[in-house]
Structure formats: structure tokens, C-alpha cells
Amino acid sequence: MTGTTRINPGASAQCATPLPKTFEIALVLDNTGSMAESSGGQSKLQAVQTAATNFVNYVYTNAAFSNATKISIVPFAAAVAVNPSTYRYATWIDQNGQSSYHWTNVLSPSVSGFSSRFDIFAKLQAAYSGWGWAGCLETLPYPLNVQDGTPTSSNKESYYVPMFSPDEPGDASKTYSGFTVNNNTYYIFNSYIDDDNSSKSGSCAIMASGTSFNTAEGRACKYVSCIIPRQLV
């Protein structure tokens, strides 16, 4: 017996990070319209592309970083665009209006002969060459938008929907203004088709008085015989 009644042992721990170090880096790059503005003799987008390239080259040529280091590029924009010519008929794109997202801003498309948004784009491009699909895609519904996966026929929501910006009810003017037709006044931002087409096209009936904005915006018939805006003629 030593007479010891209490022992206070000490302990320490250390986590050693091996060199070279491995990182997972995400570069979030702004590619919205404002990046077209000039900055130091070049556009902001050109400047950020140069900076991103220099950073990636630095990481992958610096001995302090492991060759297992990963870098991802995340676009800071509302949508991601792919090459519209290369991927127009890609199997992972919703070609036939199967996703519940496909017709969120177009009402009764089948009545006007549309089976997908691509049918609408075809009509738009026939009226004006600059109105074709530009390759933009909408995000997937949650939780698919935060998962890695491959679109499958068993889950229609897993297909990517081509992004389509619907024509808002208006006279296709470039300025924000109130547009009145048959006692309906709409305040519009994105009108590229003249909705007051009673004397210009027989594809759409005149909107009834009191037609809601969502109903006026969602009319599929206005894309059947598009009127080219005067500023494009």
C-alpha cells in the first residue's frame, strides 16, 4: 500500500494533417448579364475567367496541394446552359413534357398542339430566328436538386426541363408599362408577343374582361401564330 487515494492522470491528443494537403474547393462564379460590363479594358466575365483559370492552375501545380484535391465550378445564375445543338435530343432532358415542372407556366398546351416546350420554341423560332432554345435547363424538384443521380424512366421528375420564359400579356414593348386590352390592365416586364392580336392573328380568342394575369400569361394559343415585335422587324 502506498497510501495514494487519488490519481489525476493527464492526456493530450493531436490530429496531424499530412502534407501535401487535400481539399475540396468550390468556385462560385457570377455569369449573369451584369458580367458583360467593362472592367479594366475587358468584361467582368473575362476577368473572372482569367482569375479562375489562374487559381486552378496554381492549385494543381503547387506541391502543397495533394493531387487528390478536387475543384468544382458553380455558376451563380438562375440556370445552367448546355450547347443547344449538342444536347437538343439528350435522353436526360424532358423531351415529352413528362415532368410536373414542364407546364407550370403554360395552360392547356395540348389544345394548341404542343407536346413539349420544344414545340413552342419551334413556333417562336419560325417567327424570329433569335427565339430558339438557348440550352438553359431548370433545376430539378426537391430533393433531386440536392442529389447526384441519373434521370430514369421510372421517375419522370428526374428529367431536366428546358427553361422557357413565358410571354407576359403586353404589346411587346421594351419598357415596363401598363398594358390594357378589353378592359384588362397588366403591368408587364417580359412581353415579346403582342397579345392584342384580335386583328393580327386568329390563333387566340380575345381575352374576356377580367381575365387574370396568370391566365393571360399562360395562354398557349398565342405561340401558334406569333407576331414578330415591331422592334425586331
N, C-alpha and C positions, 0 to 999 in steps of 0.2 A: 504494500500500500504506500502510495506517495503522498497521500493527503490532498490530492488535487480534486476539487469538486466541480470545476467549470473549465471548459476548454473553448477558446474562441478562435477557431481556425479561419484563415484568410484565403481568399480565392480571387483570381483575376482571369478575364477572358479577352481574347483579341481575335478579330476577323481580318485575316490578311488577304488583300486583293492582289492576285498575281499580275505580273506585268508580262506582256502588254495587256491593257485593259480592253474588255469587250463591252460595247454599248449598243443600245437600240435607240436610234435617233430619228425623230420625225421632223421634217421641214414643212411647215405650213406656209405656202406661198400664195400671195394675192394675185389672181389673174382676172380680176373684174375689169370693167370698162375704164375705170379711173387710171389703171396702169398704163394706158396709152398716152398719158400726158408726158410732156417733155421733162427731163431731169438731167442737167449737165450734158446736153448735147445728144442725149439718147432717151428713149422712152423708159419709163419706170419699169416696165416689164423686161426690157433688155437688161437693165441694171440688175434686177433681181435674178435673172437667169445667169448672168455672169457671176454674181456673188454666190449663188447656189452651186454652180459648177466648181468654183474655186474651193468652196468648203468641202465638197465631196472629194475632190482630188487631194486636198490636204489630209482628210481622214484616212483615205486608202493608201496614201504614200508615206504616212508618218508612223515610225516604228513604235510609238507609244500606244497605238491602237491595234488590237488584235485583228487578224484577217477574218474573224467571225463577226465583226461589227456589222450591224445592219442599218441601212438608212432608207426611210420611206419618204415619198413626196406626196403631200396632201394639198390639193387645190383649195384655196379659200374663195369659193364661189357657190352659186346656187345649184350648179350642175356640173357634171363631168362630160366632156365631149370626146367622142372617138371619131375616127375617119369615117365619114358617112358613106363613102364609096366602098371601102373595105368591109364594113360591118352592117351594111344595109339589110342583108338577109341572114345575119348571125342567128344561130339556133337559140342563143340565150336571151335574145330580145323578143319581147311580146309582139309577135307579128300579126296575131289574130284577135286582139282585144280580149284576152283571157283574164288578165289581172283586174282586180276590183278598182285599181287606180286608173285604168285605161280611159274610162269615160267620165271622170269626175267633173269635167267642165264642158261636156258636150251632151245634149239631151236627145234621146231617140235617134241615134245615128243610123240605125238600120233603115229607118223610114226614108232617109236621104241616100241610101245605097252605100253607106260606109261600114266596112267590117273592121277597120283599124284606123288609127291616126295616120298611118301612111297613105291611106286613101284620101284623106283630107289634104295632106301635103302634096299629093299628086295634082289635085284640083288647084291648089294655091300656086304651085309651080307652073302649071299650064297658063295661069293668068299673068304671072310675073316670075321670071327665072330666079330671082333672088329669094323666093319664098319656099324653097325646098327644105327638107330636113337637114339640119346642120350637124347632126351627130350627137346632140345632147340627150342625156338619159335622166329619168327621175330616180330618186332614191327608192329603195325597197321599203315596204311596210315594216314596222317594228314587229318582231325582234330581228328580222332578216337583215335590217340595215346595220346591225352591230355584230353580225356573224359572218364568218367565211364559209361560203358554200357554193355549190354549182346548181343553177336552175334545173329543175326536174319537172317532167310532165305530171307528176303526182301532186305537185304544189304549184298552182297557177300563179300564186303571189310571188314566186321566186324568179319570175321572168322580169327583165328590165323593160320599163315602159318608155318609149320615145317621148321626149319632152315636147309639149305643144302649148304655145301661148295663145289662148283663145282671143278672137277679136272682140273687143268690148263694144257695146252699142254706141255708135257715133257716126260721124260723117267722114272719117279717115283723115281728119286734120292733124297736124303735128303738135298742136298746142292743147294744153289742158283746158277744157271748157265744158259748159253745159250743152247737151245736145237734146233737142226736142223733136219728137216725131209723134203725131197723133196724140197730142196732149201728154206725152210721157217725156220727162226731162231726166237725162242721165249725165252724171259727171264722170268723165272718162279719162284714162291715162293711155290706153293702148288700143286705139281704133285704127285698123288698117283696111277695113272694108266699110263702104258707105251703107249703113243699114237702112237709110231712107231710099230704098230701091224700088218703090212702087211703080215707077215709070221706067226703070232701067233693067229690071230682071223679073221674070215670072216665077223664079225658083222659090220665093218666100212670100207668104201672105203678109199683108200689112199688120203690124203689131196692134193688138187691141189696146184701147185706152186702159191704163192702169197696169200694164204688163210689168212685172217685177224686173229688176236689174238682172238677177240670176237667170231668169227665163229668157230675157232678151239676149244675154250673153251666150247662153247655151244652145241657141237655135242652130242646128246642124245644117239646115237648108241654105243658109247664107253662103256656105262654102261650095255649093253645087255650081253656081254661075257667078264667080267672083267678079266684082267691078274693080278694075285697077284704079287706085287712088290718083287723083289729078297730079299730085306732086311727083309721081313716078312715070307719067306719060311723057 
